[in-house]
């Protein structure tokens, strides 16, 4: 019989490890950006904020 509890625990633990790793990588890259000397802020507009007129349907 399949041990679903064990399967869940393996999956949950691995996903938690991966999420923590991604968070650490994000922090690392943010620190790299903060400490870079040639950083430039760029404001990106979403599709909703576009200056183009809306299409009529």
DSSP file (Angstrom, degrees, kcal/mol; ACC not computed):
  #  RESIDUE AA STRUCTURE BP1 BP2  ACC     N-H-->O    O-->H-N    N-H-->O    O-->H-N    TCO  KAPPA ALPHA  PHI   PSI    X-CA   Y-CA   Z-CA
    1    1 A X              0   0    0      0, 0.0     2,-0.2     0, 0.0     0, 0.0   0.000 360.0 360.0 360.0 142.3    0.0    0.0    0.0
    2    2 A X        -     0   0    0      1,-0.1     2,-1.2     2,-0.0     3,-0.2  -0.497 360.0-136.3 -72.8 134.5    1.2    3.5   -0.8
    3    3 A X     >  +     0   0    0     -2,-0.2     4,-2.2     1,-0.2     5,-0.1  -0.740  26.2 177.3 -93.6  90.7    2.3    5.5    2.2
    4    4 A X  H  > S+     0   0    0     -2,-1.2     4,-2.8     1,-0.2     5,-0.2   0.829  76.8  58.2 -66.0 -33.0    0.7    8.9    1.4
    5    5 A X  H  > S+     0   0    0      2,-0.2     4,-2.5     1,-0.2    -1,-0.2   0.929 108.8  45.1 -62.5 -44.8    1.8   10.5    4.6
    6    6 A X  H  > S+     0   0    0      2,-0.2     4,-2.5     1,-0.2    -2,-0.2   0.910 112.7  51.4 -64.8 -42.3    5.5    9.7    3.7
    7    7 A X  H  X S+     0   0    0     -4,-2.2     4,-2.5     1,-0.2    -2,-0.2   0.927 111.2  48.1 -60.0 -45.0    4.9   11.0    0.2
    8    8 A X  H  X S+     0   0    0     -4,-2.8     4,-3.3     1,-0.2     5,-0.2   0.927 111.2  50.2 -61.8 -45.8    3.4   14.2    1.5
    9    9 A X  H  X S+     0   0    0     -4,-2.5     4,-2.5     2,-0.2     5,-0.2   0.903 111.3  48.1 -61.6 -42.3    6.3   14.7    3.9
   10   10 A X  H  X S+     0   0    0     -4,-2.5     4,-2.2     2,-0.2     5,-0.2   0.948 115.9  44.3 -62.3 -48.4    8.9   14.2    1.3
   11   11 A X  H  X S+     0   0    0     -4,-2.5     4,-2.5    -5,-0.2     5,-0.2   0.933 114.8  48.1 -62.5 -48.0    7.2   16.6   -1.1
   12   12 A X  H  X S+     0   0    0     -4,-3.3     4,-2.3     1,-0.2    -1,-0.2   0.919 113.0  47.8 -60.7 -45.9    6.5   19.2    1.6
   13   13 A X  H  X S+     0   0    0     -4,-2.5     4,-2.2    -5,-0.2    -1,-0.2   0.903 113.3  47.2 -64.8 -41.7   10.1   19.2    2.9
   14   14 A X  H  X S+     0   0    0     -4,-2.2     4,-2.4    -5,-0.2    -2,-0.2   0.918 112.5  49.1 -67.0 -43.1   11.6   19.4   -0.6
   15   15 A X  H  X S+     0   0    0     -4,-2.5     4,-2.5     1,-0.2    -2,-0.2   0.899 110.7  51.2 -63.0 -40.6    9.3   22.3   -1.6
   16   16 A X  H  X S+     0   0    0     -4,-2.3     4,-2.3    -5,-0.2    -1,-0.2   0.915 110.0  49.5 -62.2 -43.6   10.1   24.1    1.6
   17   17 A X  H  X S+     0   0    0     -4,-2.2     4,-2.1     1,-0.2    -2,-0.2   0.914 112.0  48.3 -60.6 -43.7   13.9   23.7    1.0
   18   18 A X  H  X S+     0   0    0     -4,-2.4     4,-2.5     2,-0.2    -2,-0.2   0.909 110.5  50.5 -66.4 -42.7   13.5   25.0   -2.6
   19   19 A X  H  X S+     0   0    0     -4,-2.5     4,-2.3     1,-0.2    -1,-0.2   0.918 111.1  49.1 -61.6 -43.8   11.4   28.0   -1.5
   20   20 A X  H  X S+     0   0    0     -4,-2.3     4,-2.1     2,-0.2    -1,-0.2   0.890 110.8  50.7 -62.8 -39.1   14.0   28.9    1.2
   21   21 A X  H  X S+     0   0    0     -4,-2.1     4,-2.3     2,-0.2    -2,-0.2   0.916 109.9  49.5 -64.8 -43.2   16.8   28.6   -1.4
   22   22 A X  H  X S+     0   0    0     -4,-2.5     4,-2.5     1,-0.2    -2,-0.2   0.898 109.8  51.9 -62.7 -40.8   14.9   30.9   -3.8
   23   23 A X  H  X S+     0   0    0     -4,-2.3     4,-2.3     2,-0.2    -1,-0.2   0.897 109.7  49.2 -63.5 -39.8   14.4   33.4   -1.0
   24   24 A X  H  X S+     0   0    0     -4,-2.1     4,-2.4     2,-0.2    -2,-0.2   0.895 110.7  50.0 -65.7 -40.1   18.2   33.4   -0.3
   25   25 A X  H  X S+     0   0    0     -4,-2.3     4,-2.5     2,-0.2     5,-0.2   0.905 109.7  51.5 -64.5 -41.2   19.0   33.8   -3.9
   26   26 A X  H  X S+     0   0    0     -4,-2.5     4,-2.4     2,-0.2    -2,-0.2   0.937 110.8  47.5 -61.4 -46.6   16.6   36.8   -4.1
   27   27 A X  H  X S+     0   0    0     -4,-2.3     4,-2.4     1,-0.2    -2,-0.2   0.908 111.4  51.8 -60.0 -42.5   18.2   38.4   -1.1
   28   28 A X  H  X S+     0   0    0     -4,-2.4     4,-2.0     1,-0.2    -2,-0.2   0.924 111.9  44.8 -61.2 -46.0   21.7   37.8   -2.6
   29   29 A X  H  X S+     0   0    0     -4,-2.5     4,-2.1     2,-0.2    -1,-0.2   0.849 111.0  54.0 -71.0 -33.2   20.8   39.4   -5.9
   30   30 A X  H  X S+     0   0    0     -4,-2.4     4,-2.7    -5,-0.2    -1,-0.2   0.921 109.2  48.8 -63.7 -42.8   19.0   42.3   -4.2
   31   31 A X  H  X S+     0   0    0     -4,-2.4     4,-2.2     1,-0.2    -2,-0.2   0.897 108.9  53.4 -62.6 -40.7   22.2   43.0   -2.2
   32   32 A X  H  X S+     0   0    0     -4,-2.0     4,-0.5     1,-0.2    -1,-0.2   0.919 111.8  45.6 -59.5 -43.2   24.3   42.8   -5.4
   33   33 A X  H >< S+     0   0    0     -4,-2.1     3,-1.1     1,-0.2    -2,-0.2   0.932 111.0  51.7 -66.4 -46.3   22.0   45.4   -6.9
   34   34 A X  H 3< S+     0   0    0     -4,-2.7    -1,-0.2     1,-0.3    -2,-0.2   0.870 114.3  43.9 -59.2 -38.1   22.0   47.7   -3.8
   35   35 A X  H 3< S+     0   0    0     -4,-2.2    -1,-0.3    -5,-0.2    -2,-0.2   0.462  88.8 109.5 -90.0  -1.5   25.8   47.7   -3.7
   36   36 A X    X<  -     0   0    0     -3,-1.1     3,-0.5    -4,-0.5    -3,-0.0  -0.479  61.3-146.0 -74.8 148.1   26.4   48.1   -7.5
   37   37 A X  T 3  S+     0   0    0      1,-0.2    -1,-0.1    -2,-0.1    -4,-0.0   0.695  91.8  48.6 -87.7 -20.7   27.7   51.5   -8.5
   38   38 A X  T 3  S+     0   0    0      2,-0.1    -1,-0.2    -5,-0.0     2,-0.1  -0.103  74.9 147.3-113.8  36.2   26.0   51.9  -11.8
   39   39 A X    <   -     0   0    0     -3,-0.5     2,-0.4    -6,-0.1    -5,-0.0  -0.424  25.5-168.1 -73.0 148.7   22.4   51.0  -10.8
   40   40 A X        -     0   0    0     -2,-0.1     2,-0.4     2,-0.0    -2,-0.1  -0.999  17.0-132.5-138.6 131.9   19.6   52.8  -12.7
   41   41 A X        -     0   0    0     -2,-0.4     2,-0.5     2,-0.0    -2,-0.0  -0.725  22.2-170.4 -88.6 132.0   16.0   52.8  -11.7
   42   42 A X        -     0   0    0     -2,-0.4     2,-0.7     2,-0.0    -2,-0.0  -0.986  14.3-144.9-125.5 124.4   13.6   52.1  -14.5
   43   43 A X        -     0   0    0     -2,-0.5     2,-0.4     2,-0.0    -2,-0.0  -0.793  17.2-160.3 -89.9 118.3    9.8   52.6  -14.1
   44   44 A X        -     0   0    0     -2,-0.7     2,-0.4     0, 0.0    -2,-0.0  -0.828   7.0-142.2-100.2 136.0    7.9   49.9  -16.0
   45   45 A X        -     0   0    0     -2,-0.4     2,-0.1     1,-0.0     5,-0.0  -0.758  12.8-131.6 -96.6 142.4    4.3   50.5  -16.9
   46   46 A X    >   -     0   0    0     -2,-0.4     3,-0.8     1,-0.1     4,-0.3  -0.371  34.0 -99.0 -80.7 169.9    1.8   47.7  -16.8
   47   47 A X  G >  S+     0   0    0      1,-0.2     3,-0.8     2,-0.2    -1,-0.1   0.813 124.9  56.3 -58.8 -31.0   -0.6   47.1  -19.7
   48   48 A X  G 3  S+     0   0    0      1,-0.2    -1,-0.2     3,-0.0    -3,-0.0   0.806 104.2  52.6 -71.1 -30.1   -3.3   49.0  -17.8
   49   49 A X  G <  S+     0   0    0     -3,-0.8    -1,-0.2     2,-0.0    -2,-0.2   0.346  81.4 131.0 -88.9   6.8   -1.1   52.1  -17.5
   50   50 A X    <   -     0   0    0     -3,-0.8    -3,-0.0    -4,-0.3    -4,-0.0  -0.262  58.6-139.4 -63.7 145.9   -0.4   52.3  -21.2
   51   51 A X  S    S+     0   0    0      2,-0.1     2,-0.2     3,-0.0    -1,-0.1   0.509  72.1 107.5 -81.1  -5.6   -0.8   55.7  -22.9
   52   52 A X  S    S-     0   0    0      1,-0.1     3,-0.1     3,-0.0    -2,-0.0  -0.486  80.2-104.2 -75.9 143.0   -2.3   54.0  -25.9
   53   53 A X        -     0   0    0     -2,-0.2     2,-0.2     1,-0.1    -1,-0.1  -0.297  39.1-103.7 -65.3 150.1   -6.1   54.4  -26.4
   54   54 A X        -     0   0    0      1,-0.1     2,-0.3    -3,-0.1    -1,-0.1  -0.467  34.3-115.3 -74.2 144.8   -8.3   51.5  -25.6
   55   55 A X        -     0   0    0     -2,-0.2     2,-0.4    -3,-0.1    -1,-0.1  -0.603  22.8-133.5 -80.1 138.1   -9.7   49.4  -28.4
   56   56 A X              0   0    0     -2,-0.3    -1,-0.0     1,-0.1     0, 0.0  -0.764 360.0 360.0 -89.8 137.0  -13.4   49.4  -28.9
   57   57 A X              0   0    0     -2,-0.4    -1,-0.1     0, 0.0    -2,-0.0   0.410 360.0 360.0-105.3 360.0  -15.0   46.1  -29.5
